[in-house]
Amino acid sequence: MQFDILSRYDNLTELHLSGRLTNSALLEDLTAFSEERSAAGKTAALVDLSGITAASASGLAALVEWIRTLRGFDVALLRPSKPLRQAIEKCHAGDLLPLHETPESALKSAPIKAGTLAGTRAVALCAGRGSRMGRLSEQWPKPMLDICGRPMLDHTIRHLASFGIKQCYVNPGHLGAQIPKHFNENPIPGQTLVYANEVNPDGTAQAIGSASTLVSLAQNHSAFDSDFIVLCGDALTDVNLAEMMQFHRKSGADITIAALRVPPHKVEKYGIIEAATGGRITSFQEKPTQAEANSTLANSGIYILNPRVLADIPRAPMQDIGHDLLPHALAKGRRLYAYEKPFAWLDVGCGADYVTALSAVLEGTAPVSPMGKQTRPGLWVAPDAKVGRLARISGPCFIGPNVRIHSGARIIGPTVIGAGSVIERGAMVKNSLILPDTYVGKGAMVDRVIAGPDWACDHRFALGADTVTARLDYVTPIVLPTELERTA
């Protein structure tokens, strides 16, 4: 039996087996391999079995026993050869082995995926006030806006964790105390969050600029000793960070930017990248007009950086990644690359974007899914929500924790009912977002709005801080006991 060991990622080993799988002594060799790899800090292995020319019952038993006894080291078995397939079928051992046809399939499996970036550190930027969110930003920091059961930032941290990233730096700013409070009450197993607050002594925000934040983390926390990931806490994405890191290192990049094509009429919303064949970046444009834009390749705000590029930032306050770090790094001859493999990305810049993101989650086109139980297609209900038997609900809808919906109420999707809200009989809610702790009384007609206890606005036009808001008729703060509470 021949062993060929290769490496694809820092914490993932590739093992190619070839020859005859006929000796039970193979178990000793495989065990020695996994113990040695584990001692070296590796967490998983892809084992290619396409080179197996013969397989006996004893050899197959050794393979099964090795998989069964592994602890803290995950394995995916790739491309079993025809002789091995025949032995597996004869012994009915298919359910005992983690078999995959391709490396891509294996890398998508949770145990293997979680080993690809173990040891890598990340930064989730959260300090901005989110002024374009209008009244929403008076109650929540933008990363803490709820996305069908979890804050956006919670979804982001879980995405990092799925690749084995266990340490993330977070810089709370505006209303920043909500962030550690949430994660202290709802910890993500195995995750360590390090908070670098950007607030004044009175608790008000004092954002120092995204690039200055990275410099501060490096100087004050010794945060970075190798390539690290930076992303925004107020966006949703499924970008394959392991593949992006592989591209970053293969290209020899100092900075890699996850980029995606946007329609020409939307270029003025983004930082635009011009890149040569192969992805090397040649220039940047910050929110150009459609006529001025040199490309439609947009910067998503997801980066992999080598710590050495932090020396390129001018020693001045309020330095930003897009405005300052990237142009200065390019001017100094650093290697900047655009990673263009397809990925989902939902940027939440204003109230209208927020409702669009919620609708995408409900309709299954977003990179995250609603929490709670899917009681029927298109309807998710939190475990402690109560829905009257005669309430009429047409999805897609999300009914949040501790919500009460009375029989006779009418809900039409896409709609989200926030935690603790009450919808009385005779009320109709359509294509709307009901904020937490909002009472929608009898006779209320709520259509295409974001509605809270003391304000509402048409979400189609919630585009900035100056969005017009006013209280909606029959929509008030919660006052208990309501009729629903008395009769439920």
C-alpha positions in Angstrom: 0.0 0.0 0.0 1.4 3.4 -1.0 0.8 6.6 0.9 1.2 10.0 -0.9 0.6 13.0 1.4 -0.2 16.4 -0.1 -1.5 19.7 1.3 -4.3 21.9 0.0 -5.1 24.1 3.0 -3.3 24.9 6.2 -5.3 22.4 8.3 -6.4 19.9 5.7 -4.2 17.1 4.4 -4.7 15.1 1.2 -3.7 11.4 1.3 -3.6 9.3 -1.8 -3.8 5.5 -1.3 -2.9 3.1 -4.1 -2.3 -0.6 -4.4 -4.1 -3.5 -2.8 -6.3 -2.9 0.2 -6.1 -6.4 1.5 -4.2 -6.3 4.8 -5.8 -5.6 8.2 -2.4 -4.2 9.3 -3.5 -1.1 7.3 -5.3 0.1 10.4 -2.0 0.6 12.2 -0.6 2.7 9.3 -3.8 4.8 9.0 -3.9 5.4 12.8 -0.3 6.5 12.8 -1.0 8.9 9.9 -4.0 10.5 11.6 -2.2 10.8 15.0 0.8 12.4 13.3 -1.3 14.9 11.4 -3.4 15.7 14.4 -0.2 16.4 16.4 1.0 18.7 13.7 -2.2 20.8 14.1 -4.1 19.4 11.2 -7.8 18.8 11.7 -9.0 16.8 8.7 -7.9 14.8 5.6 -9.2 14.0 2.2 -8.3 10.4 1.3 -8.3 9.6 -2.4 -9.1 5.9 -3.0 -9.2 5.9 -6.8 -5.9 4.1 -6.9 -7.0 1.0 -5.0 -6.6 -2.0 -7.3 -8.1 -4.7 -5.0 -9.9 -4.8 -1.7 -10.5 -7.7 0.7 -13.0 -7.9 3.6 -10.1 -7.5 6.1 -8.7 -4.4 4.3 -12.2 -2.8 4.2 -12.7 -3.7 7.9 -9.5 -1.9 8.7 -10.7 1.2 6.9 -14.1 1.1 8.7 -12.4 0.7 12.0 -10.1 3.6 11.4 -13.0 5.9 10.6 -14.9 4.6 13.7 -12.1 5.3 16.1 -11.1 8.8 14.9 -11.4 11.5 17.6 -10.9 15.2 16.8 -9.8 14.4 13.2 -12.3 14.3 10.3 -11.9 12.3 7.1 -13.6 12.2 3.7 -13.0 9.3 1.4 -12.9 10.3 -2.3 -13.5 8.5 -5.5 -13.5 4.8 -4.4 -12.2 2.6 -7.2 -14.4 -0.1 -8.8 -12.8 -2.9 -6.8 -13.4 -1.0 -3.6 -17.0 -0.2 -4.5 -17.6 -3.9 -5.1 -16.2 -4.8 -1.7 -18.2 -2.0 0.0 -21.4 -3.3 -1.7 -20.7 -6.9 -0.8 -20.2 -6.1 2.9 -23.0 -3.5 3.0 -20.5 -1.0 4.4 -21.6 2.1 2.5 -23.3 3.7 5.5 -20.2 3.3 7.6 -17.9 5.3 5.4 -17.9 9.1 4.5 -17.7 8.6 0.7 -17.6 11.5 -1.8 -17.3 11.5 -5.5 -15.3 14.8 -5.7 -13.1 17.0 -3.5 -15.6 19.8 -4.0 -18.4 17.6 -2.5 -16.2 16.7 0.4 -15.2 20.3 1.1 -18.9 21.2 1.4 -19.5 18.7 4.1 -19.6 20.3 7.5 -16.8 18.3 9.3 -14.3 18.8 6.4 -15.3 22.4 5.7 -14.7 23.3 9.4 -11.1 22.3 9.1 -10.1 24.4 6.1 -9.4 27.7 7.9 -8.8 26.6 11.5 -6.3 29.0 13.0 -7.2 31.9 10.7 -8.4 35.1 12.4 -11.1 37.4 11.2 -12.4 40.9 11.8 -16.1 41.8 11.5 -16.5 45.6 11.2 -19.4 46.9 13.2 -18.7 50.5 14.3 -20.6 52.6 11.8 -23.8 54.3 12.8 -25.8 53.2 9.7 -27.3 56.7 9.2 -29.1 55.6 6.0 -31.2 53.2 8.0 -33.3 56.1 9.3 -35.3 55.4 12.4 -34.1 51.8 12.5 -30.6 52.9 13.6 -32.1 54.7 16.6 -33.0 51.3 18.1 -30.3 48.9 16.9 -26.8 49.0 15.5 -27.1 47.9 11.9 -25.3 44.5 12.4 -27.8 43.7 15.1 -30.9 44.0 12.8 -32.8 40.8 13.0 -32.8 38.5 10.0 -35.7 36.1 10.6 -34.6 35.0 14.1 -30.9 36.0 14.3 -29.1 39.3 14.0 -27.1 39.8 10.8 -23.8 39.7 12.8 -24.8 36.3 14.3 -25.3 34.9 10.8 -21.8 36.3 9.8 -20.0 34.8 12.8 -21.6 31.4 12.1 -20.5 31.6 8.5 -16.9 32.2 9.7 -17.3 29.4 12.2 -18.3 27.0 9.4 -14.8 27.2 8.0 -13.2 26.6 11.4 -12.5 30.2 12.2 -12.7 30.4 15.9 -11.4 33.8 16.8 -13.1 37.0 15.5 -12.4 40.6 16.4 -15.5 42.9 16.6 -15.4 46.7 17.0 -18.7 47.8 18.5 -19.6 51.4 18.0 -23.1 52.9 17.8 -25.3 51.2 20.4 -22.5 48.8 20.6 -23.4 47.3 24.0 -26.1 45.3 22.3 -23.4 43.2 20.5 -21.7 41.6 23.5 -25.0 41.3 25.3 -26.4 39.2 22.5 -23.4 36.9 22.2 -23.1 36.5 26.0 -26.7 35.4 26.1 -26.5 33.4 22.8 -23.0 32.0 22.6 -21.8 30.2 19.4 -20.0 27.0 20.5 -16.3 27.2 20.1 -16.2 30.9 19.2 -14.1 33.5 20.8 -15.1 37.1 20.1 -12.6 39.8 21.0 -14.2 43.3 21.4 -12.4 46.5 20.5 -14.9 49.1 21.4 -15.0 52.3 19.4 -17.1 54.4 21.8 -16.7 57.5 23.9 -16.9 57.2 27.7 -20.6 58.1 27.6 -21.3 55.2 25.2 -21.7 57.2 22.1 -20.0 55.9 18.9 -16.6 57.2 17.9 -15.8 55.2 14.8 -12.1 55.6 13.9 -12.2 54.3 10.3 -12.0 50.8 9.1 -8.3 50.8 8.1 -7.4 52.6 11.4 -9.4 49.9 13.2 -7.1 47.2 11.7 -4.0 49.2 12.6 -5.3 49.5 16.2 -6.0 45.8 16.4 -2.5 45.0 15.2 -0.8 47.4 17.6 -3.0 47.0 20.7 -4.1 43.4 20.4 -1.3 41.8 18.4 -4.2 40.4 16.3 -2.5 39.4 13.1 0.5 37.1 12.5 -0.6 35.8 9.1 -3.2 36.4 6.4 -6.5 37.4 8.0 -10.1 37.9 6.8 -12.1 41.2 7.0 -15.8 41.6 6.3 -18.7 43.8 7.3 -21.1 42.9 10.0 -24.0 44.4 8.1 -24.1 42.1 5.0 -25.1 38.5 4.4 -22.9 36.3 2.2 -22.1 32.7 1.5 -18.7 33.4 -0.1 -16.4 30.3 0.1 -13.7 31.7 2.3 -11.6 28.6 2.0 -11.5 28.8 -1.8 -10.9 32.6 -1.6 -7.9 31.9 0.7 -6.5 29.3 -1.7 -6.8 31.8 -4.5 -5.1 34.5 -2.4 -2.1 32.4 -1.6 -1.8 30.8 -5.0 -1.7 34.3 -6.6 0.8 35.6 -4.1 -1.6 38.5 -3.3 -1.0 41.0 -0.5 -4.7 41.8 -0.6 -7.6 39.8 -2.2 -11.0 41.4 -2.6 -14.2 39.3 -3.1 -15.8 41.0 -6.1 -19.0 40.6 -8.1 -20.6 42.0 -11.2 -23.4 44.5 -10.7 -25.8 45.9 -13.2 -24.4 49.1 -14.9 -27.1 51.3 -13.4 -26.0 50.3 -9.9 -22.2 51.0 -10.1 -22.7 54.4 -8.4 -23.5 52.5 -5.1 -20.2 50.7 -4.9 -16.4 50.9 -5.1 -15.6 49.7 -8.6 -12.6 47.6 -9.5 -10.7 47.4 -12.8 -8.8 44.1 -13.1 -6.6 42.5 -15.7 -7.0 38.9 -16.9 -6.2 36.6 -14.0 -7.7 39.0 -11.5 -4.8 41.4 -10.7 -6.3 44.8 -9.9 -5.1 47.8 -11.8 -7.3 50.7 -10.5 -10.2 51.7 -8.3 -13.2 54.0 -8.7 -15.3 55.1 -5.7 -19.0 55.2 -6.6 -18.6 56.4 -10.2 -21.5 57.4 -12.4 -22.6 54.9 -15.0 -20.9 57.0 -17.7 -17.6 57.2 -15.7 -17.4 53.6 -14.6 -14.5 51.6 -16.2 -16.1 48.3 -15.2 -19.0 46.7 -13.4 -16.9 44.7 -10.9 -17.9 45.8 -7.4 -16.0 45.6 -4.1 -18.1 43.6 -1.7 -16.1 44.7 1.4 -14.9 41.1 2.0 -11.1 41.0 2.1 -8.1 38.8 2.8 -5.1 40.8 3.8 -1.5 40.1 4.7 -0.5 42.1 7.9 2.4 43.8 6.1 0.0 46.0 4.1 -1.0 47.8 7.3 2.3 49.7 7.0 1.0 51.3 3.8 -1.7 53.4 5.6 -0.8 57.0 6.2 -0.4 57.8 9.9 -3.5 60.0 10.1 -6.8 59.6 11.8 -9.9 58.1 10.2 -8.3 56.0 7.6 -10.7 53.8 5.6 -10.0 50.5 3.7 -11.6 51.6 0.5 -10.6 55.2 0.4 -7.1 54.9 1.9 -5.6 51.4 2.3 -6.4 50.0 -1.1 -5.3 53.0 -3.2 -2.1 53.4 -1.2 -1.3 49.7 -1.3 -1.8 49.7 -5.1 0.4 52.8 -5.4 3.2 51.1 -3.5 3.2 48.2 -5.9 1.4 45.7 -3.6 -0.2 42.7 -5.4 -4.0 43.2 -5.2 -6.3 40.6 -6.7 -10.1 40.3 -7.3 -11.7 37.0 -6.4 -14.6 36.6 -8.8 -16.1 33.1 -8.2 -19.9 33.4 -7.8 -21.2 34.0 -4.3 -24.4 35.4 -2.8 -24.1 38.8 -1.1 -26.8 41.0 0.4 -25.7 44.5 1.4 -28.1 46.2 3.8 -27.5 49.9 3.4 -30.9 51.4 4.1 -34.4 50.4 5.2 -35.4 49.3 1.6 -32.4 47.1 1.5 -33.3 45.5 4.8 -36.8 44.6 3.6 -35.3 43.3 0.4 -32.9 41.1 2.3 -35.8 39.8 4.5 -37.9 38.9 1.4 -34.9 37.1 -0.1 -34.5 35.0 3.0 -38.2 34.1 3.0 -38.2 33.3 -0.7 -35.1 31.1 -0.4 -32.7 33.2 -2.5 -30.5 34.4 0.3 -27.4 32.8 1.8 -29.2 32.2 5.2 -32.5 30.5 6.2 -35.2 31.6 8.6 -35.1 30.2 12.2 -38.0 28.4 13.8 -40.2 25.6 12.6 -41.4 25.5 9.0 -45.0 24.6 9.7 -45.9 24.5 6.0 -44.1 25.7 2.8 -43.3 29.4 3.2 -44.3 29.7 6.9 -41.8 29.7 9.7 -43.0 30.1 13.3 -40.8 30.5 16.4 -41.3 27.9 19.1 -43.1 30.2 21.6 -45.2 32.1 19.1 -49.0 31.6 19.2 -51.1 31.7 16.0 -54.9 31.4 16.3 -56.4 28.5 14.5 -58.5 30.8 12.3 -55.8 33.3 11.4 -55.3 33.4 7.7 -51.6 33.4 6.6 -50.3 33.3 3.1 -46.5 33.0 2.9 -43.8 33.5 2.8 -43.9 34.7 6.4 -41.7 34.6 9.5 -43.5 34.8 12.9 -41.0 35.7 15.5 -40.6 34.7 19.2 -43.4 35.4 21.6 -45.7 36.8 18.8 -49.4 36.5 19.2 -51.6 36.4 16.1 -55.4 36.3 16.8 -57.9 34.2 14.9 -59.4 36.4 12.2 -56.1 38.3 11.5 -54.9 38.2 7.9 -51.1 38.0 7.0 -49.9 38.1 3.4 -46.2 37.6 2.6 -43.5 38.4 2.2 -44.0 39.6 5.8 -42.0 39.4 9.0 -43.6 39.8 12.4 -41.0 40.8 14.9 -40.6 39.3 18.4 -43.2 40.1 21.0 -45.7 41.7 18.6 -49.5 41.2 18.6 -51.8 41.1 15.6 -55.4 41.4 16.5 -58.4 39.9 14.8 -59.6 42.0 11.8 -56.1 43.4 11.1 -54.4 42.8 7.8 -50.7 42.9 7.3 -49.3 42.5 3.8 -45.8 42.7 2.4 -44.5 44.4 5.5 -42.1 44.3 8.4 -43.6 44.6 11.8 -40.9 45.6 14.3 -40.6 43.9 17.7 -43.1 44.8 20.5 -45.7 46.3 18.1 -49.4 46.1 18.6 -51.5 45.9 15.4 -55.1 46.5 16.4 -58.5 45.7 14.9 -59.1 47.5 11.6 -55.4 48.1 10.9 -54.4 47.9 7.2 -50.6 47.5 7.1 -49.4 47.3 3.5 -45.8 47.7 2.2 -44.5 49.3 5.2 -42.0 49.0 8.0 -44.1 49.6 11.1 -43.1 50.0 14.7 -45.0 51.1 17.8 -44.6 54.8 17.1 -43.6 55.2 13.5 -44.0 53.7 10.1 -42.8 54.3 6.5 -43.3 52.9 3.1 -40.4 50.5 2.7 -40.1 51.1 -1.0 -38.9 54.6 -0.3 -36.9 54.0 2.9 -33.7 55.0 1.1 -31.9 57.3 3.6 -31.9 59.2 6.9 -34.5 61.6 5.6 -37.2 58.9 5.0 -40.5 60.3 6.0 -42.1 58.5 9.0 -45.4 58.8 10.8 -47.5 56.7 13.2 -49.8 54.2 11.4 -53.4 54.1 12.4 -54.3 51.3 14.8 -50.7 50.5 15.4 -49.3 51.3 18.9 -47.0 50.0 21.6 -47.9 46.8 23.3 -50.3 47.3 26.1 -51.2 44.1 28.0 -53.5 42.4 28.5 -54.8 42.6 25.0 -58.0 40.8 23.9 -55.8 38.1 22.4 -54.1 37.5 25.7 -57.4 37.4 27.5 -59.0 34.9 25.0 -56.1 32.8 23.9 
